Amino acid sequence: MNDNVDSTPSTTPSTGQDRVNPILEHLKVEGVEFDKSKIRDLFVQLWEFEDAENLPPEKQYLTTVGLFIYTCHNILDDYNIRMDRIRNAITQAFEQWKKPELDKMIAEERASDDPFKAFVDSNLPKVDEIYTWESFKLDHKQTDEKQWAYKMEQCWFKNFFVRFGRVDYIETACMFDQIPWNARKDYVDLKLNNMFRKLGKICKFDYKPIKTDKKDS
């Protein structure tokens, strides 16, 4: 049973609270009590420092994810929780936050004649909307019913965590980016070559449909 403390939220007027609360409510670490308000207050402070309200929508989304990762790692580290446990707790919170949207999309994909193609058709516009050329230098190599492959030559998250002096948090952002695939492992295969977490200069996503014999093996 994880009975976390959530003391009175900061009264500082900021939509940063509106950004963090829907994710923060899902954050749990088994067997550890922690004060969620410390994460909330630090998030709000940094949201204002980043002047995030004046960013375009896609960068507000990225900033929300980046700051949640940063603040959770920093605060939970004070409770002497291992890095891998913190990383998994953050990823699980993101998964629960995204679950209603993902469940709806996956149900529609499964109901289609070609779930993989439906996955590509529904997710490609979302990727283009959030992972812009300016932030990721993303280039699609193939987008059809047999393969969806793209590469990134830049990473907003890498640059964000380098700027904050915490390159060890890049791995958590990588786990966030794999959430859509994790929910579809029975009909989507992913080969991922991510060098950003090692401060490299490229990341390649290669999605393919799961073959029938692979599912049955």
C-alpha positions as a Markdown table, in Angstrom:
| # | Residue | x | y | z |
|---|---|---|---|---|
| 1 | Met | 0.0 | 0.0 | 0.0 |
| 2 | Asn | 1.4 | 3.3 | -1.1 |
| 3 | Asp | -0.1 | 6.1 | 1.0 |
| 4 | Asn | 1.7 | 9.2 | -0.2 |
| 5 | Val | 1.4 | 12.6 | 1.5 |
| 6 | Asp | 0.0 | 15.4 | -0.6 |
| 7 | Ser | 0.0 | 18.6 | 1.5 |
| 8 | Thr | -1.8 | 21.8 | 0.6 |
| 9 | Pro | -0.8 | 22.9 | -2.9 |
| 10 | Ser | 1.1 | 26.1 | -3.5 |
| 11 | Thr | -1.3 | 29.1 | -4.0 |
| 12 | Thr | 1.1 | 30.7 | -6.5 |
| 13 | Pro | -1.1 | 31.6 | -9.4 |
| 14 | Ser | 0.2 | 29.6 | -12.4 |
| 15 | Thr | -1.2 | 27.2 | -14.9 |
| 16 | Gly | 1.8 | 25.1 | -14.1 |
| 17 | Gln | -0.3 | 23.4 | -11.5 |
| 18 | Asp | -2.9 | 22.6 | -14.2 |
| 19 | Arg | -0.1 | 21.0 | -16.2 |
| 20 | Val | 1.5 | 18.9 | -13.5 |
| 21 | Asn | -1.5 | 17.8 | -11.4 |
| 22 | Pro | -3.1 | 15.3 | -14.0 |
| 23 | Ile | 0.3 | 13.5 | -14.2 |
| 24 | Leu | 1.3 | 13.8 | -10.6 |
| 25 | Glu | -1.9 | 12.2 | -9.3 |
| 26 | His | -0.7 | 8.9 | -10.9 |
| 27 | Leu | 2.8 | 9.0 | -9.4 |
| 28 | Lys | 3.4 | 6.2 | -6.9 |
| 29 | Val | 6.5 | 4.4 | -5.5 |
| 30 | Glu | 5.6 | 1.2 | -3.8 |
| 31 | Gly | 6.5 | 1.2 | -0.1 |
| 32 | Val | 7.6 | 4.9 | 0.0 |
| 33 | Glu | 5.7 | 7.9 | 1.4 |
| 34 | Phe | 6.6 | 11.2 | -0.2 |
| 35 | Asp | 5.2 | 14.7 | -0.4 |
| 36 | Lys | 3.8 | 15.3 | -3.8 |
| 37 | Ser | 3.5 | 19.1 | -3.1 |
| 38 | Lys | 7.3 | 19.3 | -3.2 |
| 39 | Ile | 7.2 | 18.1 | -6.8 |
| 40 | Arg | 4.3 | 20.4 | -7.6 |
| 41 | Asp | 5.9 | 23.5 | -6.2 |
| 42 | Leu | 9.2 | 22.9 | -7.9 |
| 43 | Phe | 7.4 | 22.2 | -11.2 |
| 44 | Val | 5.4 | 25.5 | -10.9 |
| 45 | Gln | 8.6 | 27.4 | -10.1 |
| 46 | Leu | 10.4 | 26.1 | -13.1 |
| 47 | Trp | 7.4 | 26.4 | -15.4 |
| 48 | Glu | 7.4 | 30.1 | -14.6 |
| 49 | Phe | 11.2 | 30.3 | -15.0 |
| 50 | Glu | 10.9 | 28.8 | -18.5 |
| 51 | Asp | 8.1 | 31.3 | -19.3 |
| 52 | Ala | 6.3 | 28.2 | -20.6 |
| 53 | Glu | 2.9 | 29.9 | -20.9 |
| 54 | Asn | 4.3 | 31.9 | -23.8 |
| 55 | Leu | 5.7 | 28.9 | -25.6 |
| 56 | Pro | 3.8 | 27.4 | -28.6 |
| 57 | Pro | 1.6 | 24.4 | -27.8 |
| 58 | Glu | 4.0 | 21.7 | -28.8 |
| 59 | Lys | 6.8 | 23.2 | -26.7 |
| 60 | Gln | 4.4 | 23.5 | -23.8 |
| 61 | Tyr | 3.8 | 19.8 | -24.1 |
| 62 | Leu | 7.5 | 19.0 | -24.2 |
| 63 | Thr | 8.2 | 21.3 | -21.3 |
| 64 | Thr | 5.5 | 19.6 | -19.3 |
| 65 | Val | 7.1 | 16.2 | -19.9 |
| 66 | Gly | 10.6 | 17.5 | -19.3 |
| 67 | Leu | 9.9 | 19.3 | -16.1 |
| 68 | Phe | 7.9 | 16.4 | -14.7 |
| 69 | Ile | 10.8 | 14.1 | -15.3 |
| 70 | Tyr | 13.3 | 16.6 | -13.8 |
| 71 | Thr | 11.3 | 17.5 | -10.7 |
| 72 | Cys | 10.3 | 13.9 | -9.9 |
| 73 | His | 13.9 | 12.7 | -10.2 |
| 74 | Asn | 15.2 | 15.6 | -8.0 |
| 75 | Ile | 12.6 | 15.3 | -5.3 |
| 76 | Leu | 12.4 | 11.5 | -5.1 |
| 77 | Asp | 16.2 | 11.3 | -5.0 |
| 78 | Asp | 15.9 | 13.0 | -1.6 |
| 79 | Tyr | 14.1 | 10.0 | -0.3 |
| 80 | Asn | 17.0 | 7.7 | -1.2 |
| 81 | Ile | 15.1 | 5.9 | -3.9 |
| 82 | Arg | 17.2 | 4.1 | -6.6 |
| 83 | Met | 17.4 | 5.8 | -10.0 |
| 84 | Asp | 15.8 | 2.8 | -11.8 |
| 85 | Arg | 12.8 | 2.8 | -9.4 |
| 86 | Ile | 12.3 | 6.5 | -9.9 |
| 87 | Arg | 12.5 | 6.2 | -13.6 |
| 88 | Asn | 9.9 | 3.3 | -13.7 |
| 89 | Ala | 7.6 | 5.3 | -11.4 |
| 90 | Ile | 7.7 | 8.3 | -13.7 |
| 91 | Thr | 7.1 | 6.2 | -16.7 |
| 92 | Gln | 4.1 | 4.5 | -15.1 |
| 93 | Ala | 2.7 | 7.9 | -14.2 |
| 94 | Phe | 3.0 | 9.0 | -17.8 |
| 95 | Glu | 1.4 | 5.7 | -18.9 |
| 96 | Gln | -1.6 | 6.2 | -16.7 |
| 97 | Trp | -1.9 | 9.9 | -17.8 |
| 98 | Lys | -1.9 | 8.8 | -21.5 |
| 99 | Lys | -4.1 | 5.7 | -20.9 |
| 100 | Pro | -7.5 | 7.1 | -21.8 |
| 101 | Glu | -6.2 | 8.5 | -25.1 |
| 102 | Leu | -4.2 | 5.4 | -25.9 |
| 103 | Asp | -7.0 | 3.0 | -25.0 |
| 104 | Lys | -9.4 | 4.8 | -27.5 |
| 105 | Met | -6.8 | 4.8 | -30.3 |
| 106 | Ile | -5.8 | 1.1 | -29.7 |
| 107 | Ala | -9.5 | 0.0 | -29.7 |
| 108 | Glu | -10.0 | 1.7 | -33.1 |
| 109 | Glu | -6.8 | 0.2 | -34.5 |
| 110 | Arg | -7.7 | -3.3 | -33.4 |
| 111 | Ala | -11.1 | -2.9 | -35.0 |
| 112 | Ser | -9.6 | -2.0 | -38.4 |
| 113 | Asp | -8.7 | -4.4 | -41.1 |
| 114 | Asp | -5.0 | -3.6 | -40.7 |
| 115 | Pro | -4.1 | -2.6 | -37.1 |
| 116 | Phe | -0.5 | -1.7 | -38.0 |
| 117 | Lys | -1.5 | 0.6 | -40.8 |
| 118 | Ala | -4.2 | 2.2 | -38.5 |
| 119 | Phe | -1.4 | 2.7 | -35.9 |
| 120 | Val | 0.7 | 4.5 | -38.5 |
| 121 | Asp | -2.2 | 6.6 | -39.9 |
| 122 | Ser | -3.2 | 7.8 | -36.4 |
| 123 | Asn | 0.2 | 8.4 | -34.9 |
| 124 | Leu | 2.1 | 10.0 | -37.7 |
| 125 | Pro | 0.2 | 13.3 | -37.5 |
| 126 | Lys | 0.7 | 13.4 | -33.7 |
| 127 | Val | 4.5 | 12.8 | -34.1 |
| 128 | Asp | 4.7 | 15.6 | -36.7 |
| 129 | Glu | 2.7 | 17.9 | -34.5 |
| 130 | Ile | 4.9 | 17.4 | -31.4 |
| 131 | Tyr | 8.3 | 16.3 | -32.7 |
| 132 | Thr | 8.8 | 19.3 | -35.0 |
| 133 | Trp | 11.8 | 19.9 | -37.3 |
| 134 | Glu | 12.9 | 22.8 | -35.2 |
| 135 | Ser | 13.1 | 20.6 | -32.0 |
| 136 | Phe | 14.0 | 17.2 | -33.4 |
| 137 | Lys | 15.0 | 17.4 | -37.1 |
| 138 | Leu | 12.7 | 14.4 | -37.7 |
| 139 | Asp | 12.8 | 12.8 | -41.2 |
| 140 | His | 10.3 | 10.1 | -42.2 |
| 141 | Lys | 12.0 | 7.4 | -44.3 |
| 142 | Gln | 9.0 | 5.1 | -44.9 |
| 143 | Thr | 5.3 | 5.3 | -43.9 |
| 144 | Asp | 3.1 | 2.5 | -45.1 |
| 145 | Glu | 1.4 | -0.7 | -44.1 |
| 146 | Lys | 4.8 | -2.5 | -44.0 |
| 147 | Gln | 7.0 | -0.1 | -42.1 |
| 148 | Trp | 7.1 | 3.2 | -40.4 |
| 149 | Ala | 10.7 | 4.4 | -40.1 |
| 150 | Tyr | 12.0 | 7.8 | -39.1 |
| 151 | Lys | 15.2 | 9.3 | -37.7 |
| 152 | Met | 15.9 | 12.3 | -35.5 |
| 153 | Glu | 19.1 | 14.3 | -35.8 |
| 154 | Gln | 18.3 | 16.5 | -32.8 |
| 155 | Cys | 16.5 | 15.9 | -29.5 |
| 156 | Trp | 14.7 | 18.6 | -27.5 |
| 157 | Phe | 14.8 | 16.4 | -24.4 |
| 158 | Lys | 18.6 | 15.9 | -24.7 |
| 159 | Asn | 19.2 | 19.7 | -25.0 |
| 160 | Phe | 16.8 | 20.4 | -22.1 |
| 161 | Phe | 18.5 | 18.0 | -19.7 |
| 162 | Val | 22.0 | 19.1 | -20.8 |
| 163 | Arg | 20.9 | 22.7 | -20.0 |
| 164 | Phe | 19.8 | 21.6 | -16.5 |
| 165 | Gly | 23.0 | 19.7 | -16.0 |
| 166 | Arg | 21.2 | 16.3 | -15.7 |
| 167 | Val | 22.1 | 14.2 | -18.7 |
| 168 | Asp | 21.2 | 11.1 | -16.7 |
| 169 | Tyr | 17.6 | 12.0 | -17.0 |
| 170 | Ile | 17.6 | 11.6 | -20.8 |
| 171 | Glu | 17.0 | 7.9 | -20.4 |
| 172 | Thr | 13.7 | 8.6 | -18.7 |
| 173 | Ala | 12.6 | 10.7 | -21.7 |
| 174 | Cys | 13.5 | 7.8 | -23.9 |
| 175 | Met | 11.2 | 5.6 | -21.9 |
| 176 | Phe | 8.4 | 8.2 | -22.3 |
| 177 | Asp | 8.8 | 8.1 | -26.1 |
| 178 | Gln | 8.3 | 4.3 | -26.1 |
| 179 | Ile | 5.0 | 4.4 | -24.3 |
| 180 | Pro | 2.9 | 4.2 | -27.5 |
| 181 | Trp | 4.8 | 1.1 | -28.6 |
| 182 | Asn | 4.7 | -0.6 | -25.2 |
| 183 | Ala | 0.9 | -0.5 | -25.4 |
| 184 | Arg | 0.9 | -2.2 | -28.8 |
| 185 | Lys | 3.6 | -4.9 | -28.5 |
| 186 | Asp | 1.2 | -7.6 | -29.7 |
| 187 | Tyr | 0.9 | -6.1 | -33.2 |
| 188 | Val | 3.7 | -3.5 | -33.5 |
| 189 | Asp | 7.5 | -4.3 | -33.4 |
| 190 | Leu | 10.0 | -1.6 | -32.8 |
| 191 | Lys | 13.8 | -1.5 | -33.4 |
| 192 | Leu | 15.1 | 1.5 | -31.7 |
| 193 | Asn | 18.6 | 2.9 | -32.0 |
| 194 | Asn | 18.8 | 5.9 | -29.6 |
| 195 | Met | 22.2 | 7.5 | -29.3 |
| 196 | Phe | 20.9 | 10.7 | -27.6 |
| 197 | Arg | 20.9 | 9.1 | -24.2 |
| 198 | Lys | 24.7 | 8.6 | -24.6 |
| 199 | Leu | 25.0 | 12.2 | -25.9 |
| 200 | Gly | 25.1 | 11.0 | -29.5 |
| 201 | Lys | 23.6 | 12.8 | -32.5 |
| 202 | Ile | 20.9 | 10.4 | -33.9 |
| 203 | Cys | 17.9 | 8.4 | -33.0 |
| 204 | Lys | 16.1 | 5.9 | -35.3 |
| 205 | Phe | 12.6 | 4.5 | -34.8 |
| 206 | Asp | 11.8 | 1.5 | -37.0 |
| 207 | Tyr | 8.2 | 0.2 | -36.6 |
| 208 | Lys | 7.0 | -3.0 | -38.4 |
| 209 | Pro | 3.9 | -5.2 | -38.0 |
| 210 | Ile | 4.2 | -8.3 | -35.9 |
| 211 | Lys | 4.1 | -11.3 | -38.1 |
| 212 | Thr | 1.6 | -14.1 | -37.3 |
| 213 | Asp | 4.3 | -16.7 | -36.8 |
| 214 | Lys | 6.2 | -14.3 | -34.4 |
| 215 | Lys | 3.0 | -13.9 | -32.3 |
| 216 | Asp | 2.5 | -17.7 | -32.2 |
| 217 | Ser | 6.1 | -18.6 | -31.4 |
